[in-house]
């Protein structure tokens, strides 16, 4: 009986490790989105995460919501400086997220300032 209980606990532990490793390392997709950076906030009561929004159209109906990992300090600082500008974001989409990562499954890996197609100056 003792061996059976140890075997069950070991299988549950190994299953959980595989699940969390899958979520952590395996991206579902990656890509690039362009638009006006309209929001960047550091939100949360106990666990603070960086969240943002990118407007991809004239109306407010095309909003891309994203998260930024705390370890990506360079991207966070660039976003603070480019608030309100037209930017190109490179992102990775994860299968799921952890509470300490952010609210969305989309994580920004880089940001680049772009020329706005709406402002031909």
N, C-alpha and C positions, 0 to 999 in steps of 0.2 A: 504493500500500500504506500509506503514511504517513497519507493522508487517511482511509482506511478505519479504521485503528487509532484515530485521534483521534475519529472519529465514534462508534465503539463505546464508547470511554471516556466521551465526552460523554453518550451515551444511558444508560449505567450510572449515571453521576453524577446525571443528571436523574431517573432512576427512583428512586434512593435518596432524593433530596431530596423527591420527591413522597410516597414511602412514610413517611418520618419526619414530614413535615408533616401527613399524614393521622393518624398515631398521636398527634401532639402536639395538634392542634386539633379533631379530630372525636370527640365523645363518642358512645358506643353508646347509653347511656341515662343518665337521672338520676332521682333519687328521694329518698325519706325513709324512714328506718328508726328504730324506737324500741326501747329496751331498756336493760338495765343495762350500763354501761361497766365491763368486768371486767379489761381489760388495756390498757396503753399502754407501749410500750417503744421505745427508740432502739437499734436493733440493726444489727450488721454489723461486719466486721473492717476492711475497707479503705473501703468506702462505707457510711456510716451512714444508715439510713432510719427513719422513724417508722412503727410498725406497731401495730395495736390490735385488740381483739375486743369485740363487743357481744353479750351474751346476750339472746336474744329469746324465751325461754321458761323454764318452770320447770326443765326438764331441761337438761343441757349439750349436747343434740343440735342445738339451733338457735343456732349461733354464726355471727355475721356478722364476717368478717375484713376489715380495711380498712387503707389506707395514708394518710399525710398528707404532702403536699409540704413540704419544708423552708422554702419561702418563705411558708408559711401560719402564721406565728408566733402570731397571735392565737388560732387554733383549737388549736394545740398547748398554749398556756398555759391555755386554758379546759378542755381535756381533763385536764390535770394537776390542776386544781382540782375537777373533777367526777368524778374516779375513784370508782367504787363507787355512783354515783347513777344514777337513771333519766333517760335523755337522749333527745333526738330529733336524729338526724344527717341532714344533707343531703349527698348524695354525687353524684359523676359517675363513670360507668363508662366506661373507655377500651377500645378494641379490643385493644390490647396495652400493655405497660409497658416502660419502660427500667430497667436495673439501678439507676440512681441515683435513680429515683422511688420504688420500693418493690416489695414482693413480690406485691401483689395488683393487680387492675385497678380496684378501687374506691377513689376518692380523696375524702376528706371536705372539703367546702367550708365548712360551718358546723355549729355545735353549739348546742343549746338545752336547758336543764334542763326536765324534765317531771315531773308528778306521777305516781308509780307507781300502776298499777292494782292491784298486789298489796299495797300498804300504804295503806289508806284513811284514814290520820291527817290 
